[in-house]
Amino acid sequence: MPDTETTPTFDNADVAATFDGYPRPSQDKLLDLRRLIFDTAAETAGVGHIEETLKWGQPSYLTPQTRSGSTIRIDAIKDDPQRFAIYFHCQTDLVATFRRLYPDSFAFEGNRAMHFSASDALPEDELKHCIALALTYHSRKKA
C-alpha cells in the first residue's frame, strides 16, 4: 500500500478516477509507481514540481517548470489485470539505457516500456534510478 504521508493527494479528478478504475491486482502497484515518481522527483536536484495529468488516457508525469525531464506514463495492461507498465518516450534512448544498466531487472517492451506483474515486488532502487534518469533527461542532454 502506498505511503500516504509521502504520496501527494490527487489534484486532478480525472487522474484520480483513472486510478479508481484500475483492476485491483495492479491498482496498488500503480499507486506504488506513482509514489516512486513523486519521491524520486523530490529527491532529484533540478526536477522541480511534477505535473500529473492524463495523456492518451494514462496517468502522466511531466516537469513543466524546469523542463528537465521526459514524460513518464503508467498504466495497467488492458487485456491482463495482473500486469502493468511504465512508459517512456520512444524517441529517447531511455529504455536502451535502462536495458544496458539493468538487463535482468525488468521485462522490456521495445524502446518504450517496462512491464511488471502485480504479484512481483517492484525493484524500487533500480526503478528510482530509471525514473531519475527520465526526469532529468533533457537537462542531461543539454549539459
N, C-alpha and C positions, 0 to 999 in steps of 0.2 A: 504494500500500500504506500502511496506517495507520502512524503513528509509534508504535511500541510503547513508547517511553520516556515519552510523554505520555498515551497511552491506557491507562486502567485495565484490569487483567485483569477477567475476568468473576467477579463474586461470586455470581451467580445461574446455576445449572446449566441451568435451563430457558431462560434468555435465550441462553446460550452455544449450546445445542442448536438454538435457532431460527436463530441466525446461521449455524451449520454447515449448516442445511438450505436456505439460500437458494441460488438458481441462481448459478453462477459469474459471469456477466456483471454482476450487480448486487450481489453479496456484498461485493466490495471497496469499492464506492461507499457501501453502507450502513455499512460499518465506518468509512469516512471521515466520514459524517454523525455517527456515534456519537462519534468523536474530536472533531469540531467542537462537539458539545453539551457534552462534558466540558471541553474547552478554554475555551469561552465561559463556562461556569459558573464556572470557576476565575478567570477574568479580570473577572468582573462582580460589583461590590460588592453585598452583601446577598442573594446567591443561596444560599450555603451548600452543604451536601452534596447531591449528586444521588443519588436512589434510582433504580436501574434494575430494572425488573420487566416482566412481561407484562400487558398489558391487551388483551382481545379477540385474544389470540394474537400481539400485536405488541410489539416492544421499546418500552418507555415510560419516560419520564424525568420525575421529579417532584422538587419541592423540599419535602420533608416537614418539615425543621427550621424553615425560615423561612416557608414557605407563600407565598413571594414570587411564584411563577410558576404558569402554567397548564401542564397536562400536554402533553408533546410525544411523539408516537409516530412510528415509522418502519417501513416495510415494503416488500417487493417487491410489484409489481403481479402478481397471481396468474396472469392469462392472458397476460402478456408478460414473459418473463425479462430483457428488455433495459431494463425500466422499473422505477422505484421512486419512493417518495413520502415526504414528511414531512407529518405530520398535526397539526392544532391543534384545540382545542375549537371546535366550530362555533357556539357561542352567545357567542363573544367577537368583538371587532372586529379580531382579529389579522390575519387574511388580507386583510380590506379595507384595513388599514393597509399591509401588505406590497405589495398591488396598487397602492396610491397611491404608495408610495415607490419601487417597482421594477417598473413596468408591463412593461418589456421584458426583465427578467432571469429571469423564472420563467414556467412554464406552470401556471396556477392551476386548481384544481378547486373550483368554488363558493366557499363560505366556510369550507372545512375543510382544504385541502391544496395543496401544490405538488408537481408531478410532474417527474421527471428521466429522462434516458436514460443508460444505463451508458456509452455511447460519448462523452458530452459531459463536459467539465470542469465541476466544480462552481464556481459563483460564490461563492467562500469568504467574501470580505469582506461581500457582501450577505447571505449566509446567516448569518454570525455576528451581524450586526446584527439580523436577524429572530429568531434564537434568543435573543439577549439580551432583546429585547422580550417574547418569550414567557416567559422565565424570570423576568422582573420584572413581569409583567402585573398581578398582584394588588397588589403593593407600589406600583406607579404609580397604580393606580385609587384607592388609599387616600389618596395624597398630594394 
